Amino acid sequence: MAERREQERSGVELARRIAAIADDKKAADLVALDVRPLVGYTDFLVICTARNERQAKAVHDEVYAQLKADGRLPDHVEGVRQARWVLMD
């Protein structure tokens, strides 16, 4: 039970951290959705809007760099080349 609470806290903290990084890069429409009651493959979705491709790439690059520094690389990244949309999971 204590381990499950620690995992939940870890997921919340990670979602908040990613949201803060995106906010620092001036992302708009920032939302963190708790999807734990709905799906079993993830806990949170962090969604944001960038004004253009350059900003989308900057948000991606900063999230990636900070997670990498923590030893938490995403398993999969899509859309970064064109940067019209980016998915990191």
C-alpha positions in Angstrom: 0.0 0.0 0.0 2.8 2.4 0.9 4.6 1.6 -2.4 1.4 2.4 -4.4 1.1 5.8 -2.6 4.7 6.5 -3.5 4.1 5.6 -7.1 1.0 7.9 -7.2 3.0 10.7 -5.6 5.8 10.2 -8.1 3.3 10.4 -11.0 1.8 13.6 -9.7 5.2 15.1 -9.2 6.3 14.2 -12.7 3.2 15.7 -14.3 3.7 18.9 -12.3 7.4 19.0 -13.3 6.6 18.6 -16.9 3.9 21.2 -16.7 6.3 23.6 -15.0 8.9 23.1 -17.7 6.3 23.7 -20.5 5.1 26.8 -18.6 8.7 28.1 -18.4 8.9 27.9 -22.2 5.7 29.9 -22.4 3.4 27.1 -23.5 -0.3 28.0 -23.5 -3.5 26.2 -22.6 -1.6 24.0 -20.1 -3.6 21.1 -18.7 -2.6 18.0 -16.7 -5.3 15.3 -16.8 -5.5 12.6 -14.2 -6.5 9.5 -16.3 -5.7 6.9 -13.6 -9.4 6.0 -13.2 -9.8 5.6 -17.0 -6.7 3.7 -18.3 -4.1 1.4 -17.0 -1.1 2.4 -19.2 -0.5 5.9 -17.9 -1.4 8.1 -14.9 -1.4 11.6 -16.4 -1.6 13.4 -19.7 0.1 16.8 -19.8 -1.2 18.8 -22.8 -0.2 22.3 -24.0 -0.3 24.5 -27.0 2.6 26.2 -28.7 2.2 29.3 -30.9 4.4 27.9 -33.6 6.7 25.0 -34.6 9.8 26.7 -33.1 8.1 27.0 -29.7 6.8 23.4 -29.9 10.4 22.2 -30.5 11.7 24.4 -27.7 9.1 22.9 -25.2 10.0 19.4 -26.4 13.8 20.0 -26.2 13.6 21.4 -22.6 11.3 18.7 -21.3 13.6 16.1 -22.9 16.8 17.6 -21.5 15.5 18.0 -18.0 14.1 14.5 -17.9 17.3 13.1 -19.3 19.2 14.9 -16.6 17.0 13.0 -14.1 17.6 9.7 -15.9 13.9 9.6 -17.0 14.0 9.5 -20.8 10.6 9.1 -22.6 10.1 5.6 -24.1 8.8 7.1 -27.4 8.7 10.5 -29.1 6.8 11.4 -32.2 6.3 14.5 -34.3 9.4 16.4 -33.2 10.8 16.7 -36.7 8.0 18.8 -38.1 7.1 20.1 -34.6 3.5 20.8 -35.6 2.6 18.5 -32.7 4.8 16.5 -30.4 4.0 13.3 -28.4 6.3 12.1 -25.7 5.5 9.0 -23.7 
